[in-house]
């Protein structure tokens, strides 16, 4: 049922987007084909009006369109004003293919250089204007007016922007605020349903029922991730809707909702972790009235989630009142004696965590600036700060690609030379892309769009109005292409532009001849982009993914070190945020490497990288759960009697031993994954004279979790013994004056048990990571025998 509703929502979105795009293109077509003469005098490039529409209005809201107006104005200032000065100085009559390409390349470099301060749409519009101004000026030669020609390009851009605004207002404006609000509502329903499914699986008596519920919950989790992406996509656009619609309050409420709902995902992932382990819950723990009590806990949690989403609720009953204690949790008075009981306690801990997050105030879920003890550095920005390699390289690549495309395109066909530069300009991406994949989908989108345009001209060559109507089904198709994994936004935009440039104009020659010329010019532009990318930045996506894997291990090392050193809450959360950002990049580069052809290189081991990403993500979650559990224990700090403090120091020692082992392994894996090859390591050892090395020469012992009787197993057994000592001493806890204090023993038991579960799972995930790292190194060195401990010792011997 959920998938059906989601499919219908996607259809509605694509139809609405296609309708507004077709309406905007119809406005431009009507103005340029049937409008008064003065419009045709200034709007000399209707093709770029269509391009502007596709760049701005695709899947846009009113906020996106208003922002697009500002970006188009900003882009015009960046490109038109300098172009007027340049054409005045050079003179259009003296332009050649070489000087035109050089002038366009330099102008493009200036536009792209401020990489972080200019929006991508503004850069694409500015680059497209640069191509038209210089190449059309070269084509027309002395007939080009140095002032009016750039202004006509600006007028063509303005017509496209005006058409976008009018199309977004008919019949009713599509608001980003409404999109975010609806997504928050759907996420609230999604989270509620997942809690019910996880609880059903947890209490199920047979494995088949449990797995069916877990499968449904995981499908809902995937839908939820898309809804979070929708919120992230439209939140910046909400700021542009504040002024005309006075919706400050809506924006603030929705922001807090989205953040709070997303913070609940960690608890849901913990429930899934318990059920995914397939460890049977002992029947004794679910006997008697425990299931009924769990249902009461479920209702309490669901009620708190609905309150977050402002869902109207009936009068609160005693069974579901958030202030009433749970009998199920209050009966937990002893730490489990065996690891088999830990999943039950951890599931209850996740329920309590979910309720705690949902009832927390917004400021409590954020890290206060003063909590971060690190030094505060002031940043001073200047124009010269843009001159670093990360910002200069994209500008250099784009300017060279654009200049080369214009030069070769003009040599092939002077009247159509700008069609080689336009695909490079309007498809500029600031971030790294899968070069061959993106070029492939752009080429395919251009071809199928152009072929559709030629067919439309052939069928409706005498009916110009019908040709415009034929754009509507194509825009619908292009909208679905943009949302598909195969083509993505690059392919969808190329397909839409390919069709509208033929069906939306007249007097450009025979459609078939124009289609052939444009396809060839497009291939020239894409070939130039690929060639420059390979020359200037020949790094394979597989190598980038390998480097990001090493950085992820470094972030894990820092996270484990801070956790074991009892750093401040702000420092720990910042390190976890850094780890997750590296894991997101690892996932992105892994997908990019999968789409990249191997050629003569070693094939990319995508399956191992995907498994490593999953294990590292689980390890990051477990560290976060441990932080929550320790935070709950700190809240109960008043019960720490002298007897308990002694035992708690032993527990701290156990956790520190585990985190130290994880940090050592993470550091070792960071060094190992940076190796180009084992042969290169041997050559380096020989070059440094370290032909003989000793395993005992390592600076620190390198632990291994590959055996069942390894360090985590021992730590878990001693940890549970120490925890039982703590639980026995809780009722004897006295304050400093010797008076007995009240202790919420169930909270302490839940937190200690959750830490025990995390200890067990961290050991398991670390063993899997060790095996996957070994497999990755083995796949890169198929002729060598891989021993991670030996490799690590060699690396330390090399840098000793």
C-alpha positions in Angstrom: 0.0 0.0 0.0 2.8 2.4 0.9 4.6 1.8 -2.4 1.4 2.4 -4.4 0.8 5.7 -2.7 4.5 6.7 -3.2 4.2 5.8 -6.9 1.1 7.9 -7.3 2.9 10.8 -5.6 5.8 10.4 -8.0 3.4 10.5 -11.0 1.7 13.6 -9.6 5.1 15.3 -9.2 6.3 14.4 -12.7 3.0 15.4 -14.3 3.0 18.8 -12.5 6.7 19.4 -13.4 6.1 18.5 -17.0 3.0 20.7 -17.2 4.7 23.7 -15.8 7.8 23.2 -18.1 5.6 22.8 -21.1 3.6 25.9 -20.1 6.8 28.0 -19.7 8.1 26.8 -23.1 4.7 27.6 -24.7 4.9 31.2 -23.3 8.4 31.6 -24.8 7.2 30.0 -28.1 4.1 32.2 -28.3 6.2 35.4 -27.6 8.9 34.6 -30.1 6.8 33.1 -32.9 3.6 35.1 -32.6 4.7 38.1 -30.5 5.1 41.7 -31.7 8.2 42.8 -33.6 9.8 44.6 -30.8 10.1 41.3 -28.8 11.7 39.6 -31.7 14.1 42.5 -32.0 15.5 42.0 -28.5 14.9 38.3 -27.9 17.2 37.1 -30.6 18.1 33.7 -29.0 14.8 31.9 -28.1 16.9 28.6 -27.9 18.6 30.0 -24.8 15.3 31.0 -23.3 14.3 27.4 -23.5 17.6 26.3 -21.9 17.0 28.8 -19.1 13.6 27.3 -18.5 15.0 23.8 -18.3 17.7 24.9 -15.9 15.4 26.7 -13.5 11.9 25.1 -13.6 12.8 21.4 -13.5 11.0 20.0 -10.4 10.9 23.5 -9.0 8.8 25.3 -6.4 7.9 28.9 -6.2 10.9 29.5 -3.9 13.2 27.8 -6.5 11.9 30.0 -9.2 12.3 33.2 -7.2 15.8 32.2 -6.4 16.3 31.4 -10.1 15.3 35.0 -11.0 18.0 36.3 -8.7 20.6 33.8 -9.9 19.8 34.7 -13.6 20.3 38.4 -12.8 23.6 37.6 -10.9 24.8 35.4 -13.8 23.9 38.1 -16.3 26.0 40.6 -14.4 28.9 38.2 -14.3 28.9 37.5 -18.1 27.3 40.3 -20.0 29.0 43.3 -18.5 32.6 41.9 -18.9 31.7 40.7 -22.4 30.6 44.2 -23.6 34.0 45.5 -22.5 35.9 42.7 -24.1 34.0 43.0 -27.5 34.6 46.8 -27.4 38.3 46.3 -26.9 38.9 43.4 -29.3 36.3 44.2 -31.9 34.0 41.5 -33.3 35.5 41.7 -36.8 38.9 40.6 -35.4 37.6 37.5 -33.7 38.9 34.2 -34.9 38.2 30.6 -33.8 41.3 30.8 -31.6 40.7 34.2 -30.0 37.0 33.3 -29.5 37.9 30.1 -27.7 40.5 31.9 -25.6 38.1 34.8 -24.6 35.4 32.3 -23.7 37.8 30.2 -21.7 39.1 33.1 -19.7 35.6 34.4 -19.0 34.5 30.9 -17.9 37.5 30.6 -15.6 36.5 33.9 -13.8 32.9 32.7 -13.4 33.7 29.2 -12.1 36.6 30.2 -9.8 34.5 31.3 -6.7 33.5 27.7 -6.3 31.6 27.8 -3.0 30.1 31.3 -3.1 28.1 31.0 -6.4 25.1 28.7 -7.0 25.5 26.1 -9.7 22.5 27.3 -11.7 24.0 30.8 -11.8 27.2 29.4 -13.1 25.5 27.3 -15.8 23.4 30.3 -17.0 26.5 32.6 -17.0 28.6 30.0 -18.9 25.8 29.5 -21.5 25.6 33.3 -22.0 29.4 33.4 -22.5 29.2 30.8 -25.2 26.5 32.6 -27.1 28.0 36.0 -26.8 31.5 35.1 -28.0 30.7 32.4 -30.6 27.7 34.2 -32.2 29.9 37.3 -32.2 32.5 35.4 -34.1 30.0 33.9 -36.5 28.4 37.3 -37.4 31.8 39.1 -37.4 31.6 42.8 -38.2 27.8 42.8 -38.1 27.9 42.2 -34.4 27.1 45.2 -32.2 29.4 45.0 -29.1 26.7 46.4 -26.9 23.4 45.2 -28.2 24.5 41.7 -28.9 25.2 40.8 -25.2 22.1 42.7 -24.2 20.0 40.5 -26.6 21.4 37.5 -24.9 20.4 38.9 -21.5 16.9 39.7 -22.9 16.6 36.1 -24.1 17.5 34.9 -20.6 15.0 37.3 -19.0 12.2 36.0 -21.2 12.9 32.5 -20.0 12.9 33.6 -16.3 9.6 35.5 -16.7 8.1 32.4 -18.3 9.2 30.3 -15.4 7.5 32.7 -12.9 4.3 32.8 -14.8 4.2 29.0 -15.2 4.8 28.5 -11.5 1.8 30.7 -10.6 -0.7 28.8 -12.7 -3.0 27.4 -11.6 -1.7 27.6 -8.0 1.9 28.1 -6.9 3.8 25.0 -5.7 5.3 25.9 -2.4 8.5 24.4 -0.9 6.9 24.9 2.5 4.0 22.6 1.6 6.4 20.0 0.3 8.4 20.0 3.5 5.3 20.0 5.6 3.9 17.0 3.7 7.2 15.1 3.9 7.4 15.7 7.7 3.8 14.3 8.0 4.7 11.2 5.9 7.9 10.6 7.9 5.9 10.8 11.1 3.5 8.1 9.8 6.4 6.1 8.5 8.3 6.1 11.8 5.1 5.1 13.7 4.4 2.2 11.3 8.0 1.0 11.6 7.9 1.0 15.4 4.8 -1.2 15.2 6.4 -3.5 12.7 9.6 -3.8 14.8 7.6 -4.5 17.9 5.5 -7.1 16.1 8.7 -8.8 14.9 10.2 -8.6 18.4 7.2 -10.3 20.0 6.6 -12.8 17.1 6.7 -16.5 18.1 7.9 -17.7 14.7 10.8 -16.6 12.5 8.8 -16.2 9.3 6.4 -13.6 10.8 9.4 -11.7 12.3 11.3 -11.6 9.0 8.2 -10.5 7.1 7.7 -7.6 9.5 11.4 -6.6 9.3 11.3 -6.7 5.5 8.3 -4.3 5.5 10.1 -2.0 8.0 13.2 -1.9 5.8 11.3 -1.0 2.8 9.7 1.8 4.8 13.2 2.9 5.8 14.2 3.3 2.2 11.1 5.4 1.6 11.9 7.4 4.7 15.4 8.2 3.4 13.9 9.6 0.2 11.6 11.8 2.2 14.5 13.2 4.2 16.2 14.0 0.9 13.0 15.8 -0.2 13.2 17.9 3.0 16.9 18.7 2.4 16.1 19.5 -1.2 13.4 22.1 -0.5 14.5 23.7 2.8 16.8 26.3 1.1 13.9 27.3 -1.2 11.6 28.0 1.8 13.7 31.1 2.6 12.7 32.6 -0.7 9.0 32.2 0.0 9.1 34.0 3.3 8.7 37.6 2.0 5.8 37.2 -0.4 3.8 34.8 1.7 4.8 35.8 5.3 5.3 32.2 6.4 8.1 32.6 8.9 6.4 30.4 11.5 5.8 27.5 9.0 9.5 27.5 8.2 10.7 27.3 11.8 8.2 24.6 12.8 9.1 22.4 9.8 12.8 22.8 10.3 12.6 21.6 13.9 10.3 18.7 12.9 12.6 17.5 10.2 15.6 17.6 12.5 13.9 15.8 15.4 12.3 13.1 13.2 15.7 12.4 11.6 17.4 12.2 15.0 14.9 9.3 15.8 16.4 7.2 13.0 19.3 6.1 15.2 16.9 4.3 17.6 15.1 2.6 14.7 18.4 1.4 13.3 19.2 -0.1 16.7 15.9 -2.0 16.7 16.7 -3.3 13.2 20.1 -4.3 14.4 18.6 -6.5 17.1 16.2 -8.2 14.8 18.8 -8.6 12.0 21.1 -10.5 14.3 18.5 -13.4 14.2 19.4 -14.2 17.8 16.3 -15.8 19.4 15.0 -13.9 22.4 14.8 -16.3 25.4 11.2 -17.2 26.0 11.5 -16.5 29.7 12.1 -12.8 29.0 8.8 -12.5 27.1 6.7 -14.6 29.4 3.8 -13.5 31.5 2.5 -10.0 31.1 5.7 -8.7 29.4 4.1 -8.5 26.0 1.2 -6.5 27.3 3.6 -4.2 29.0 5.6 -3.8 25.8 2.5 -2.8 24.0 1.9 -0.1 26.5 5.5 1.1 25.9 4.8 1.1 22.2 1.7 3.2 22.6 3.7 5.7 24.7 6.4 6.0 22.1 3.9 6.3 19.2 2.0 9.0 21.2 5.2 11.0 21.7 6.1 10.7 18.0 2.6 12.0 17.0 3.0 14.9 19.4 6.2 15.8 17.5 4.2 15.9 14.3 1.4 17.9 15.9 -1.2 15.2 15.2 -4.4 15.8 17.2 -4.8 13.2 20.0 -7.6 12.1 22.2 -7.5 12.6 25.9 -4.5 10.8 27.4 -5.3 7.6 29.3 -3.2 6.4 32.3 -1.8 3.6 30.2 -0.3 6.0 27.7 0.6 9.0 29.8 4.2 9.9 29.2 4.7 10.7 32.9 3.7 7.2 34.1 6.5 4.7 34.6 6.4 1.4 32.6 6.0 -1.7 34.7 7.9 -3.6 32.0 11.0 -1.4 32.5 10.6 -1.2 36.2 10.9 -5.0 36.6 14.4 -4.8 35.1 16.5 -5.0 38.3 19.4 -7.2 37.3 22.0 -7.1 34.5 21.8 -10.2 32.3 24.2 -13.0 33.1 24.6 -14.2 29.6 25.2 -12.4 26.2 22.1 -14.2 24.8 19.9 -11.9 26.9 21.5 -8.7 25.8 19.4 -8.1 22.6 16.2 -8.1 24.7 17.6 -5.3 26.9 19.1 -3.4 24.0 15.7 -3.4 22.2 14.1 -1.9 25.3 16.9 0.6 25.5 16.2 1.7 21.9 12.5 2.2 22.8 13.4 4.4 25.7 15.9 6.3 23.5 13.3 6.9 20.9 10.9 8.3 23.5 13.6 10.4 25.0 14.6 11.9 21.7 10.9 12.6 20.7 10.2 14.4 24.0 13.4 16.4 24.1 13.3 20.1 23.5 14.9 21.2 20.2 17.9 22.9 21.9 18.6 19.7 23.7 19.3 17.8 20.5 21.9 20.2 19.4 25.5 20.7 20.5 26.0 24.0 22.2 28.9 26.0 20.9 30.5 26.3 24.4 30.5 22.5 24.8 33.2 22.2 22.1 36.4 22.8 24.0 38.5 23.0 20.8 40.1 26.2 19.8 38.0 28.6 17.8 39.5 29.9 14.7 38.3 33.0 12.9 38.1 32.8 9.1 38.8 35.8 7.0 37.7 35.5 3.4 39.2 37.4 0.6 39.3 37.0 -3.2 42.8 35.5 -2.9 41.5 32.7 -0.6 39.8 31.2 -3.7 43.3 30.4 -5.1 43.7 26.9 -3.8 44.0 23.7 -5.8 40.5 22.5 -4.9 38.9 25.6 -6.4 41.3 26.3 -9.2 41.1 22.8 -10.7 37.4 22.8 -11.5 37.7 26.3 -13.1 40.8 25.2 -15.0 39.1 22.0 -16.3 35.9 23.8 -17.3 37.7 26.7 -19.1 40.0 24.3 -21.1 37.1 22.0 -21.9 34.9 24.9 -23.0 37.7 26.6 -25.0 38.7 23.4 -26.8 35.0 22.5 -27.5 34.4 26.0 -29.0 37.5 25.8 -31.1 37.0 22.4 -32.5 33.2 22.9 -33.0 33.9 26.1 -34.9 36.4 24.4 -37.1 33.9 21.6 -37.9 31.0 24.0 -38.6 31.3 27.7 -38.0 27.5 28.5 -38.1 26.9 25.7 -35.5 30.0 26.0 -33.4 28.2 27.2 -30.3 26.4 23.8 -30.0 29.7 22.2 -29.0 30.2 24.7 -26.2 26.7 24.8 -24.8 26.5 21.2 -23.6 29.8 21.8 -21.7 28.5 25.0 -20.2 25.0 24.1 -19.1 26.1 20.7 -17.6 28.9 22.0 -15.5 29.1 20.3 -12.1 31.2 21.7 -9.2 31.6 18.3 -7.5 33.4 15.3 -8.9 31.3 13.1 -11.3 31.7 9.7 -12.9 33.2 11.1 -16.1 32.3 8.3 -18.5 28.9 7.6 -17.0 27.8 11.3 -17.1 29.1 11.8 -20.7 27.3 8.6 -21.7 23.9 9.7 -20.3 24.3 13.2 -21.7 25.0 11.8 -25.2 22.1 9.4 -25.0 19.7 12.1 -23.7 20.8 14.5 -26.5 20.3 11.8 -29.2 16.9 10.6 -28.1 15.6 14.1 -27.5 16.9 15.3 -30.9 15.4 12.2 -32.6 12.0 12.9 -30.9 12.2 16.5 -32.1 12.9 15.5 -35.7 10.0 13.0 -35.6 7.7 15.7 -34.2 8.7 18.1 -36.9 8.1 15.5 -39.6 4.7 14.5 -38.3 3.5 18.0 -37.5 5.5 20.1 -39.9 2.5 22.2 -41.0 1.0 22.6 -37.5 3.3 24.7 -35.3 0.8 24.7 -32.4 0.5 20.9 -32.3 4.3 20.7 -32.3 4.3 22.6 -28.9 1.6 20.3 -27.6 3.8 17.3 -28.5 6.4 18.6 -26.0 4.1 17.8 -23.0 4.4 14.0 -23.2 8.2 14.4 -23.8 8.6 16.5 -20.7 6.7 13.9 -18.7 9.1 11.3 -20.0 12.1 13.5 -19.3 10.9 14.0 -15.7 10.9 10.3 -15.2 14.4 10.1 -16.8 15.7 12.7 -14.3 14.4 10.6 -11.4 15.8 7.3 -12.7 19.1 5.8 -11.5 20.1 5.0 -15.1 20.0 8.6 -16.5 19.6 10.9 -13.6 19.3 14.7 -13.9 22.0 15.0 -16.5 20.3 12.6 -18.9 16.8 14.0 -18.3 17.9 17.7 -18.9 19.8 16.7 -22.1 16.7 14.9 -23.4 14.4 17.8 -22.7 16.7 20.4 -24.3 17.3 18.1 -27.3 13.6 18.0 -28.1 12.6 21.6 -27.3 15.4 23.2 -29.4 13.9 21.6 -32.5 10.1 21.6 -31.7 10.2 25.1 -30.2 11.8 27.1 -33.1 11.4 27.8 -36.8 13.6 29.1 -39.6 16.7 27.1 -38.5 16.9 25.0 -41.6 16.0 21.4 -42.3 15.3 19.6 -38.9 17.3 16.5 -40.1 20.4 18.5 -41.0 20.2 20.6 -37.8 19.8 17.4 -35.8 22.9 15.8 -37.3 25.0 18.9 -36.9 23.9 19.3 -33.3 24.5 15.7 -32.4 28.0 15.9 -33.8 28.7 19.2 -32.1 27.5 17.7 -28.8 29.8 14.7 -29.2 32.7 17.1 -29.8 31.9 19.0 -26.6 31.6 15.8 -24.5 34.8 14.4 -26.0 36.6 17.5 -25.0 35.3 17.3 -21.5 36.4 13.7 -21.2 39.9 14.4 -22.7 40.6 17.3 -20.4 39.4 15.3 -17.3 41.7 12.5 -18.2 44.7 14.8 -18.8 44.3 17.1 -15.8 42.8 14.7 -13.2 43.4 11.1 -14.3 42.6 9.7 -10.9 40.2 6.8 -11.2 37.1 6.7 -9.1 38.4 3.4 -7.6 41.5 5.2 -6.3 39.4 8.0 -4.8 37.2 5.4 -3.1 40.3 3.7 -1.7 41.6 7.0 -0.4 38.2 7.8 1.2 38.2 4.3 2.8 41.5 5.2 4.5 40.1 8.5 5.6 37.1 6.8 7.1 39.4 4.5 9.1 41.2 7.7 10.3 37.9 9.2 11.3 37.0 6.0 13.1 40.4 6.1 14.9 39.7 9.6 16.1 36.2 8.7 17.2 37.4 5.7 19.2 40.3 7.7 20.8 37.9 10.4 22.0 35.4 7.9 23.3 38.0 6.1 25.3 39.5 9.4 26.6 36.1 10.5 28.0 36.1 13.7 25.9 33.3 16.3 26.1 30.0 15.6 24.5 30.6 18.3 21.8 33.9 16.7 20.8 32.5 13.2 20.6 29.5 14.4 18.5 31.7 16.3 16.2 34.0 13.3 15.6 30.9 11.1 14.9 29.6 13.7 12.5 33.0 13.7 10.7 33.0 9.9 10.5 29.5 9.9 9.0 30.5 12.5 6.4 33.4 10.4 5.3 31.2 7.3 5.1 28.7 9.2 2.9 31.6 10.1 0.6 32.8 6.5 0.6 29.3 5.4 -0.5 29.3 8.0 -3.2 32.7 7.2 -4.6 32.0 3.4 -4.4 28.9 3.9 -6.6 31.0 6.1 -9.0 33.7 3.5 -9.2 31.1 0.8 -10.1 29.9 2.9 -13.0 33.5 3.5 -14.3 35.0 1.2 -16.9 38.0 -0.8 -15.7 40.0 -0.6 -19.0 43.4 -2.3 -18.3 43.3 -1.6 -14.5 42.4 -4.1 -11.8 38.6 -4.5 -11.5 37.1 -2.6 -8.7 36.0 -4.9 -5.8 32.6 -3.1 -5.3 31.1 -5.9 -3.1 33.9 -5.6 -0.5 33.6 -1.8 -0.4 29.8 -2.0 0.1 30.3 -4.5 2.9 32.9 -2.3 4.5 30.6 0.7 4.3 27.8 -1.3 6.0 30.1 -2.5 8.8 31.7 0.9 9.4 28.2 2.5 9.5 27.1 -0.1 12.1 30.2 0.6 14.1 29.5 4.3 14.0 26.0 3.6 15.2 27.3 1.4 18.0 29.6 4.1 19.2 26.7 6.6 19.2 24.6 4.1 21.2 27.4 3.8 23.6 27.6 7.5 24.0 23.8 7.7 24.7 24.1 4.9 27.3 27.0 6.6 29.1 25.0 9.8 29.0 22.1 8.1 30.8 24.5 6.7 33.3 25.9 10.1 34.0 22.4 11.4 34.7 22.2 8.8 37.4 25.6 9.8 38.8 24.2 10.6 42.3 24.0 6.9 43.1 27.8 6.3 42.7 28.7 5.1 46.2 32.3 4.4 47.0 31.7 0.7 46.4 30.1 1.4 43.0 32.8 3.8 42.0 35.4 1.1 42.4 33.4 -1.3 40.2 32.6 1.5 37.7 36.3 2.2 37.3 36.7 -1.5 36.2 33.9 -1.0 33.7 35.6 2.1 32.3 38.8 0.1 32.0 36.9 -2.6 30.0 35.4 0.0 27.6 38.8 1.7 27.3 40.5 -1.6 26.4 37.9 -2.2 23.7 38.0 1.3 22.2 41.8 1.2 22.3 41.8 -2.1 20.4 39.4 -0.6 17.8 41.5 2.6 17.5 44.7 0.5 16.9 43.1 -1.6 14.3 41.6 1.5 12.6 45.0 3.1 12.5 46.5 -0.1 11.1 43.8 -0.4 8.4 44.3 3.3 7.5 47.9 2.6 6.7 47.3 -0.6 4.9 44.6 0.8 2.6 46.9 3.6 1.6 49.4 1.1 0.1 49.6 1.2 -3.7 50.7 -2.5 -3.7 52.6 -5.0 -1.6 55.5 -4.9 -4.1 55.8 -1.2 -3.6 56.1 -1.8 0.2 58.8 -4.4 -0.3 60.8 -2.0 -2.6 60.5 0.8 -0.1 61.8 -1.5 2.6 64.7 -2.6 0.4 65.5 1.0 -0.5 65.6 2.0 3.2 67.8 -0.9 4.0 65.1 -2.7 6.1 65.6 -6.0 4.5 65.0 -7.8 7.8 62.2 -6.8 10.1 60.9 -8.2 13.3 57.3 -8.5 14.3 58.2 -7.5 17.8 59.5 -4.1 16.6 56.1 -2.6 16.3 55.5 0.4 18.4 52.2 -1.0 19.8 50.7 -4.4 19.6 48.3 -4.9 16.7 45.2 -6.7 18.0 43.3 -9.1 15.8 39.6 -9.9 16.3 39.5 -12.7 13.8 39.1 -15.5 16.3 36.1 -16.2 18.5 38.3 -16.2 21.6 39.7 -12.8 20.8 39.8 -9.7 22.9 36.2 -8.5 22.6 34.9 -11.8 23.9 37.1 -11.6 27.0 36.2 -8.0 27.5 32.5 -8.8 27.3 32.7 -11.5 29.9 34.6 -9.4 32.4 32.3 -6.4 31.6 29.2 -8.4 32.5 30.8 -9.5 35.8 31.6 -6.0 36.7 28.1 -4.8 35.7 26.5 -7.4 38.0 28.6 -6.0 40.8 27.3 -2.5 40.1 23.7 -3.6 40.1 24.2 -5.4 43.4 25.5 -2.2 44.9 22.9 0.2 43.6 20.4 -0.4 46.5 23.2 0.2 48.9 24.1 3.6 47.4 24.4 6.4 49.9 25.2 10.1 49.4 28.1 11.8 50.9 26.2 12.3 54.3 25.4 8.6 54.5 21.8 8.9 53.7 20.2 6.5 51.3 19.3 7.9 47.9 16.6 6.8 45.5 17.9 5.2 42.3 16.1 4.4 39.0 17.7 1.0 38.8 15.9 0.0 35.6 17.6 2.9 33.8 21.0 1.8 35.1 20.4 -1.8 34.1 19.1 -0.8 30.6 22.2 1.4 30.0 24.7 -1.1 31.3 23.1 -3.9 29.2 23.0 -1.6 26.1 26.7 -1.0 26.6 27.3 -4.8 26.8 25.3 -5.3 23.6 27.5 -2.6 21.9 30.7 -4.3 23.1 29.6 -7.6 21.6 28.5 -6.1 18.3 31.6 -3.9 18.0 33.7 -7.0 18.2 31.7 -8.7 15.6 31.7 -5.8 13.2 35.4 -5.3 13.7 36.1 -8.9 12.8 34.0 -8.5 9.6 35.9 -5.3 8.7 39.2 -7.1 9.2 38.1 -9.9 6.8 36.9 -7.4 4.2 40.1 -5.3 4.4 42.1 -8.5 3.9 39.9 -9.4 0.8 40.4 -5.9 -0.6 44.2 -6.1 -0.3 44.2 -9.6 -1.7 42.1 -8.5 -4.7 44.7 -5.7 -5.4 47.6 -8.1 -5.0 46.4 -11.4 -6.4 49.8 -13.0 -6.6 50.8 -12.3 -3.0 49.9 -13.9 0.3 48.2 -11.3 2.5 48.8 -11.2 6.2 47.5 -8.0 7.7 49.5 -8.2 10.9 52.7 -8.7 8.9 51.9 -5.9 6.6 51.2 -3.5 9.5 54.5 -4.4 11.1 56.4 -3.8 7.9 54.8 -0.4 7.6 55.8 0.5 11.1 59.3 -0.7 10.5 59.5 1.5 7.4 58.5 4.6 9.3 60.4 3.8 12.5 
